[in-house]
Amino acid sequence: MAEADGVFATLPENFFSPLVWANRRHYAALLVLYYRIFQENSRGLERELVIREFAAYFATRQVSLVEEADQAGSDQADADQDGQNDAARAETEQQDGQAAAAERQNDRTLAAAFLRRLIASGWLSDETLADYSRIVNITPYARPFFEALASVEEGLKTEYESHVVAIYSLLYNDAVAENGHYAVRNAHGATMALIDSLKILSGSIKSHYERFTREVVSASLKHRDIAEEGEEAPAAPEAGALISNILHLHYDVYAGEILDGAYKRLKTSDNLSRYRPRIIKKVADLLADEPWLDTSARKLSRNNSQPLEDNRRRLRTMLNEIRDTLRAVDPLLEDIDRRNMQYARSSTERVKALLEPDSTIAGKIGILVRKIHGQNDMAEAEAPFRHRLHRVKTVARESLYRRYRHEAAQFVQKITPLDKKAMDKAENEFVERIRRQLNVKKICDWLDQNGGKDKLLTPGDLIKDEASFIRFIYAVLYADARPAFLYEIQDTDAQDSEGVRASAYVVPDVTLRRKNEYRH
């Protein structure tokens, strides 16, 4: 039964009722107000303090309440207990003015009524202590919802830096050796929070773009006839209103919520690029550490009472997800950049189209279409809108201009017969270049011909002219870089760092020795 009920196996059935009633914004505001005060205290709040803060909320705002169908009975039935003290206070306040006392009485009555409804729905609990003081506390299952309401109310902030730093700190902390199961679980949670934050940022940019499209583009279509009739004509007033709306959405709304906030933090922080390689390396080390996996899985088994092998598999899964998630961040970052550029480009192009309709191809086509649509005599079209479409009386097969076929025909006609002698000459030259090209075998044969099988070869033995100098360079490179080359560079006790002279060239003082055939 609990599985079928889901979260309502723990939550009361009417838990979300205050947030869907007609006065839901006041219930949400009061819950956030209570949560702020609750965070400043080490225990629950006294009922009198909560009533006073709630009453101050109603007193300092122009609150317009809507009668709710299910509130009248419980409010009237429970109002007597709180009303007795309120009536006593009201009598003592008559000397300050009946109107002010009645107003304060009304605010306290509203505060008590709203508090009772929040207690009845399961958000708060009311407890009477041994000294008869009444304490209002948060129910255990409502705590995450309070945090969510407070986060939404103050504005969601994606803290990419804190997530990345948390992952790094957890995996590189000394405690990971003794309590690795806690470190990996918390690091996995921080990794999922990082990727969720990036997804939220991408979705936020998308929602702003959809709002831009809905408000601006639809308005532009509605006022598509505001373009000026000529180059000297001033812009219509509707165009100015559209431009103002575009600039407001871009620089006040989008820039304030995205560019100056989450996107700026994402692009200016280097924590992701700095810590990601280290985190991936640490994950690889932990996955390869079998004793650590055994110890951590055994400690995890004590907590969740699951088999050891299942917990080993769970630790491996979390570590693999940390590594794979961090590697998969780049496409998401590229998508965020693409969406941001798309919004900026759409905004600027829309403003440009309204200010200078003829500055783009699309704008010129739009002006031309409106010009053609508004003229009766097409022959009187003035430049720069002269189009000459009126000269086409009918559309037939001959109207289709096949330029590519015409050019192809001309190209075929210009082709000259192949010159066999020229082709043979080019082939012979190519074969000769291949024959004269140096390779490993030719260099080995050259060294053998110069006595490489019988002695060590020095630069003076090999370099006689320009051709032999080039072959010597090839021999040194092959001996240094190719293990399969038959010659190697012989180390000497003292080499001239400035090089030695051979013929007309100064070359490194190296000695070539044939492998396994001659020993100095």
N, C-alpha and C positions, 0 to 999 in steps of 0.2 A: 504493500500500500504506500509505503514511504517513497518507493521508487516511482510509482505512478504520480504521486503528488509533486515530486520534484522539490523545488525550493519551498513550496507551501507545506511541506512536511515539517519545516522549521519555522517559517514565517506565518503569522496569522493571516486568515483569509482576507481581512480588510486592511492589510498593511499598507498597500499603495493607495487606499481610498483618499486620504487627504490631498494627494498630489494629482487627483483627477476630479475633485470637487470643483464647484464654481469659484471658490476662493483659494484655489491651489497656490497662487503666487504668494499669498500671505502665509499659508502653511509652510511653504518652502523657505521663505524669508525667516520665519520664526525658528525653524529647525536649524538653519545656519547660524542665527543669532545665539541660540542655546549652545551650539557646538563651539562657537568662539569663546564663550564664557567658560564652558566646561573644560576647554584646553588650558585655561589659566588657573584652574583649581586642581588640587590633588585628589579630590573626592567629588561625590555628587553635589549638586547645588540645592540649597534650601528652597522650598517651594515659594516662600515669600519673595526671595530674590528673583526667581523666574517670573512670578506674577508681575513684579515691579518692572523688570526689563521688557516683558511683553506689553505691559500697559504703556511704557514709554514709546514703544514702537508705534502703537496706534495713536498716541498723543502727538507725535512729531510728524505724522504723515496724514495727508488727506486720503484716508482709506474709505473706499466705497465697497461695502460688502453686499453680497448677494445671498438671499435667504436660501438655505440648503434644506432639502426635504427631510434628511435624517438627523438634523442637529437639534430641532426644537425640543423633542422629548427629553433627551439626555441632559441638555443644558438646563432646562427648567427643573428637572428632578434633582440635579446635583448642585444647583446654585445656592441653596440655603446655607450650607456650611461655610462657603466663602463669603456669602452675602452678609452674615451676621457681623463679622469684623469690619467689612466694608461699610455697613450702615453706621456702626459706631464711629468710624472715622469721618463719615459724612456729617454726622451731627456736630462733631467738634469743629468742622470746617465751615459751618454755616456763618460764623462771624466773618469769614473772608469772602463770603459771597455765595449765594445759593447756586448761581449758574456754574461757577468754577467747580464747586463740589460735585454737582450733578455730572459735569463733563468728566471729571476724574473717576467718579463712580462708574460711569459707563465704560471708560477705558479698562478699568480693572475687571469689570464683568466680562468684557470681550476677551481679555487676556486669560481669565480663568476658564472661559468656555473653550477657547482654542487649545489650552493646555490639556483639558480633560479629553478632548477629542484625540489629541496626539497620544495620550496615555492609553486610551481605549483601543486605538489602532495598532499599538505595539511598538511605537517608536521610542517611547519613554516609559519608565516605571516609577511608581510612587511608593515610597517606603516610610513607615513611621518607626523611629528609633526608640530606644529605652527612655530617653529624656523627652519623649513626645514631640520631638522636632521632625518635620516632614521633609524628606529628601527626594529630589527628582533626579533619576539617573538614566543613563543610556542602556537600553537592552543589549545584550551581547550580540545578537544577530543583526541589530540595526547599525552597528559601528561602521561597517564598510559603506553603507548608504549615506551616512553622515559625511564621511570623507569625500564621497563622490559629489554630493551636493555642494560642499564647500569648494571643491576644485572647479566645478562648473561655474559657481557663482563668482569666483575671483578670476576666472579665465584660465583655460587649460594651457599649460606651458610645457613644451616638450624639452626635457633636460637631457640632450644627447650626451653632453660632457659627463654628467653624473653617472649615467648608465655605463659608459665605456670605462670610466675610472673605477667604478664599482666592480666590474668584471675583472679588470686587471688586478685590483687590490685583493679580491677574494682568492684568485688563483695563485698569486705570488706571495700571499701572506704566510707567515710561519705556521699558522694554525692548519694549513691545508694538509700538512703531513700527519697530524693527529686527528683532525676532524674534517677529513676531506669530503665526507658525505654532506656535511652542512655547507661547506664552501662551494661544492659543485652545484648543489641544489639552488643556492642563492645566486650564483653566477649565471645559471641557466635562466632563472627568473629575470635577472637584469638584462640578459640577452634578448629575451622575448619582449621586455619592456622597451628596449632600444628599437627593435624592428617594428613594434606597434606604434611607437612615436613617429617613426619615419612614414609609416602607412597613413597615420592620422594627418601628418603634414601634407602628404600627397593628396589625400582626400579633401583637405581644407582648400588647397589651391584649386582643385576641381570644382568645389562648391562655389568658390568666388567667381570662377570663370562662368559657371552656369548662371549665377546671379547676374553677371555682366551681360551675358547673352539674353537672358530673360528681360532685363530692364532696359538695356540700351539698344540691342539689335531689334527687338520688337518695336521699340519706340521709333527707331530709324526707319523701319518698314512702314510704320504708320504715317510718318512724315517724309516719305521718300520723294515727295514733290517739292521739297524746300530748296533744292539746288537752284542757284542763280541762273537766269536766262542768258546772260552774257558775261564776258570777262569783267566788265566794269560794274555790274549790278551788285549791291550789297547782299550779304547773307541774310536769310530770313530769320526772324526772332526765334522760331522753333529750333534752328540749328544751334544757336547760342545756348538754349536750355539743354540740349543734348550734350554739348561739349562740357557744360558745367557739371552735368550728372556723371559723365565719364571721368572727369578729373576728380570728382568727389569719391567715386568708387575706387579709383586707382590710388590716389595719394592720401585719402583720409581713411578709407575702410581697408583696402587690400594692403597698403603699405604699413598701416598701423598694426594690423593683426598678423600679417605674414612676413613682409620684407624686413621690418624693423624688429621683429621678434624671433620666431622659430627659424626662418630661413637664414637670417643674419647670423644667428648662433651656429647654425649648421655649417655655413660657408667660412666663417672666421675661426672656428675651432679646429685645431689640428690633432685633437686627442684620438680621433678615430684612426687617422693614418699613422699616428705615432705608436699607439698601443695595439692595434690589430695584429701586426706580425708577431709581436711578443706573446699575445694571448693564444694565437694559433700554434705557436711553437710549444707553449706550456701545455696545451691540450694534447698535442702529440706525445709529449713526454709522459703525461699521466696515463694515456692509453697504453703506452708501452711498459709501464711500471706494474707488473703483475702483483708483486707483494703489496703495493699500495692499494690496488683494486681489491685484493682479498681483505685487507684490513678495513677499508672503508665500507665494503659490502657487508662485512660482519657487524660493524657498528650500526649500519643502516637497518640490518635485520632485527637488532634489538629494539629499534623504535617502531617499526611497522609490522613486525612479526611475520615477515614474508621469507620464503626460502633464500638461501645465500646466492644461488645461481641467478634467481630473478633479480636480486638487487645488483649483482655484478652487471647483468644485462641493462638494468636501468641506469646505472652510472655511465656505462659505455654509450648508451643512447643519448643521455644528456650532454656528454662531452662532444659527441659527434654533431649534435644539433647546434651547440655553441660554435664549433668550427665551421660547419656548413652555413649557418646563418650569417656569420661575419663575412664569409667569402661571397655570399649572395647579396651583400648590401649594395655593391656598385650599380647593378641594374636599377635598383630602387632610387639611388641618388641621381642617376641619369634621368629617370622618369620625373623626378621632382624638378630638376633643371629644365627639362623639356616643357613641363606644364607651366613653369614660371615664365619662360620665354614666350610661350604661346599666349599667355594672358597679356604680357607686356606688348607683344607685337599686335595683338588684336586691338588693344586700347589705343596705341599710337596710330595705327592705320585708320581706325575709325575717326579719330580726331582729324587726321590729315585729310580724309575723304570729305569731312564736313567743312573744313576750312578751304581746301583747294580741291574741288571735285574733279578737275581735269588733270591732276598731278599723277594719277595712276591709270593704267590701262583699263581697269574695271570702271573707274570713274568716267573715263572718256567714252567707253561703250554705253554707260548709263545715260550720259548727256546726249550722245548720238541717237539712242533709241527714243528718248523723250523728244528730241528735235524732229526726228522722222515722224513720230506719232502725232506731233502737233502741227505739221505742215500739210496743206492740201495740195499745193503744187510742188512736187519734189524737185522739179528743175530749177526752182528758185533757192535751193539750199545754199547758204553762204559758207565760205571758208571760215573757220577750219572744219566745218561739218560737211564738206562736199564729199559725197560718198559714191555717186554714180550708179547706185543700185537701180535707179529708175530706168536706165538704159536696157536692162534685161526685161524683155517683153514676156518671154516664156522660159521655162526651165526644161531643157531637153538633154539628150545624151551628149550632145556637143558642148553643153555648158560646163562639163566637168573637165578641168585642165589637168592632164596627166604629165606633169613636168618631168618626173623621173624617167618615164618611158622615152620621152623625146631626147633627153640627155644620154640615155643608154644607147639609143640608136646612133647618135653622133659619135659616141666613143667607139662603137664597133666598126664604124666606117673608117676611123682614123688608124686602126691597128695595121701595122706593116708586117709583111711576112718575116719569119724568123731567119736570122743570118746564121747559117750553120758554122761558118768559119769563126765568127765571133764567139759562138757558144763553145766551140772546141778550144779556142784560145783561153777563154775564161776558166774552163775546166782544167786545162793544163796548168794555169797559174795557181789555181786552188790546190791541186795535187802537189805542186812544187813547194808551196808554203807549208803544207802538212809534212812533207818529207824533211824539210829543213828545220822543223820545230823541235826544240830540245825537250827531252824527257828523261826519266830516271835511268833507263837502259843506256841511252846515249852518253850520259854523263859518267856512268860506271865504266863503260868501254873506254872512254877518253882517259879516265884516271888509270885504268889498267894499262893502256898504251904508254902512259908516262911513267911506268914502273911502280905502280901502286901495289902490285903483288909481292914485290921484293923489298920495299923500303917505305919509310914515312915520307909523305909528300908535303913540302913546304910551299909557300906562295912563290918563292923564286924558281922552284922546279916547274911550276905550272903556268905562270903568267908570262907570255912572250909578246902578245899583241892584244888588240881590242877583242878579237873573237875568243882568245883563251881567257881573258879577264872576265868576260861574261860567263863562260863555262865554269870558272872558279867560283863566282858568286852563286851560281846554281848548285855547285857541289857543296858549298858551305851550308846553304839553306836546306838542301835535302838531308845532309848529315845531322843537322840540328833538329829537324822537325819530323823526319820520317824514319820510324824504327826499322822498316823493311829495307832501307837503303844499305848497300854493302859496305859503305865507308862511315866512319865516325870521327869526331874531332878528338884528337889526342891532347890530354891535359899536360901542360908543361909546368915546371917549377917556377919559372919566371917568364913572364910575357911582357912584351913592350906595349904599354897601354896606349902609346901614341901611334902604334902600327909600324909596319915595315914597308920598305920600298921594294917593289917588284916591277921591273921594266919601267914604265912611265907612271905607275899607279902606286898609291899608298893604301895598303889593305891591312886588316887585322892580322896580328901575329898568331896564326892558327896552324895546326899540323893535322893532316888527314891520314888516317890509318885504316887499312882494310881489316874488317872484323875477322877474328879467329884464324888469321893466316900469318900474321907477323907480330912478334912481340919485341918491344924495344929492350 
